Amino acid sequence: MKSKYIVFYFTFCFLIFLINHTFFKPFPFFKVNYYKQAELFNSNPKNNLEFYSLPMSNLFGKLPIGLEEQISLYENASLIDKIELSTKITRSIQENSLGNIIKDYNQIMKNDTEYWEICSEAAKIFVFLMSKLGETARVIWVNGHTITEVWNDNQWIFVDPSSNTLAKDKFTKRNISFTELIVSYPDIEFSTIDYKKSELWDYRDDAEKLHNILKNINIIFIMNNKEIFSFHKNHEKIKRVFSSMFFNNNFKAKQFIGFNKATKIGNLGLYMFRLL
């Protein structure tokens, strides 16, 4: 009789473990394509516009009063000026975010205290704004942090709205991609985007925080831009379980695994194998 209770107890614990990992971990069951070559992971977004496009309908209707005009003034600005503007707006919104609610697409530009000030939210706001300015950007999730990249007509370049930084090659001084940053680290340097001081994390005040993240990265993960605003919702996670079971060319996520510490995440078979 006791053995039945023991079996029941361990079965119950295992089910709780599975539910926790299935519904509360950030990245299980994504349909993932893995890249060992950085040039493929960083390929021209024009080769896959569907992956990088956002739902652009009625974007102006989602902008706060006064911001529409401000953004329209930057339509013909340089990419760096657009990055600076988007970073400033992102940080001004995040500075007022004192709660713990994660935004969806329709809430992304709301400047209310109930929302959450975390790096993944900053990245989503920034990508939204860059898209509104006519540029292509993407969110990159790593273990312990979330950053963004912007396409500059030649390559992706690292932009971190949360730490207020761009990354440059230490010797050539050119802006570099996140994969270049990881491969070249520590022979890189950071430059400030917005020189205005705020209450938010700033690389100038706490450089060690970003360097500790970079030293320990084993995940470089991007998802379809249409997914970034809803991937945390449980009903979306259930849909991904089924999506990750079928292998075709319509991948919803990409992961760069071309460096020594890389750990694969995502697809159902791989995930369950690691779990068990």
Sequence and secondary structure as in RCSB ss.txt:
>XXXX:A:sequence
MKSKYIVFYFTFCFLIFLINHTFFKPFPFFKVNYYKQAELFNSNPKNNLEFYSLPMSNLFGKLPIGLEEQISLYE
NASLIDKIELSTKITRSIQENSLGNIIKDYNQIMKNDTEYWEICSEAAKIFVFLMSKLGETARVIWVNGHTITEV
WNDNQWIFVDPSSNTLAKDKFTKRNISFTELIVSYPDIEFSTIDYKKSELWDYRDDAEKLHNILKNINIIFIMNN
KEIFSFHKNHEKIKRVFSSMFFNNNFKAKQFIGFNKATKIGNLGLYMFRLL
>XXXX:A:secstr
 HHHHHHHHHHHHHHHHHHHHHHSSSSTT  EEEESSHHHHT  GGGGHHHH    TT GGGS TTHHHHHHTTT
TS HHHHHHHHHHHHHHHHHT  B B   GGGTT   TTBB  HHHHHHHHHHHHHHTT  EEEEEETTEEEEEE
E SSSEEEEETTTTEEEEETTT  B  HHHHHHHTTSEEEEES  S  SS  TTT HHHHHHHHHT    EEE T
TTTTTTTSHHHHHHHHHHTTS SS  SEEEE  STT      HHHHHHHH 
